[in-house]
């Protein structure tokens, strides 16, 4: 029995060692998060300024940039063969904003449309704290290496320190998205139309960097990060 256990343990170590870097504990998150960022932020920005450079008007350029993330939704459906609730929400918001903009013909309405998405996302994150499973836990599980994701799932049930960290993280990220929504509305109706898309990206990046700084600082000081990484 002991020899059988040893052989199984050896195979487990060998299998873990054979995993590519980035899939074991402590590895970098997978490329899916970066791909999503490119599709949702970089591509629309490129479409808008590319259309403007080609001579398209502000309204048409914003419409084209607004529907660019549909490519990401299509890729997700092809890979998973199922509709993601967040993706469906974003799609509905895009379609609604385009319909409103077609009625009004005002490009600033399309610019303000981004605030609907970020505000709703912020409220969703904060509201999930009242549920059994915080929204950010699902996000963290998807973008962390498998071993760390499994440990986080267990710690969320067993460790008060990790649960408090997830609460603080949710408040930080939810607040960042709400502040971004307010900033987008102000910029949409006060700044030149052509400058708002790039400034909106800058504002979002700044807000999320501040939120992540809060998450990391609190995680280190509370010991939650050490537990998630298997060092506590």
C-alpha positions, 0 to 999 in steps of 0.5 A: 500500500505504501509503495502504491501511494508513493507511485501515485504521489510521484505521478502527481508531482511529475504531472504538475511539473509537466504543466506549462508555466502560467498554469501552475500556482504563482503563474501569470494569468492566462492570455484570455484576460489580455484578449478580452482587454484587446477586444473590448478596449483596444479594438473599439478605440482603433476602429473609432480613430481609424474611421475618423482618419478615413473621413467618417463622421463622429456619429458613424465612427462611434457606432462602428466602434460601439459594435466592435466588441461583438467580435469578442462575444462571437468568439466566446460563443464559438468557444463555449457554445453558451451565452455568458450573462455579462456578455448578453448584458453588454450586447443589450446595452450596445444595441439600446445605445445605438437605437437611442443614438439613431433616434437622436443623431447625437454622438454624445449620446453614444459617448455617454453609453459607456457609462451605462455599462460601467455603472451597471457593472459597478452596481452588479459587483457591489450587489453581489456582496449580498449573494452567497458568491461574490461576482469577483470570486468568479472573475478571480477563479477564471483568471488565476492558475488552476491550483490557485483557483481551487485554493481560493474556492476553498478559502472563500468558505473556510477563511474569514480573512479571505472573505473580508479581502473579497469584500474589500476587493468588491467595494474597491472595484465596484466603486472604481466602475461607478466613478468611471461612469460619472467621469464618462458622462461629464466628459461626454457632454463637456469635452470635444467628441474626438478626445473623449474615447481615448480619455475615457480609456485613460480614466478607466485604466486609472480607476482600475489601477487604483482599485487593484492597488487597494486590493493588493495592499489590503491582501498583503497586509491582511495575509489573504494573499499569502493564504491564496498563494499557499504560503500562509 
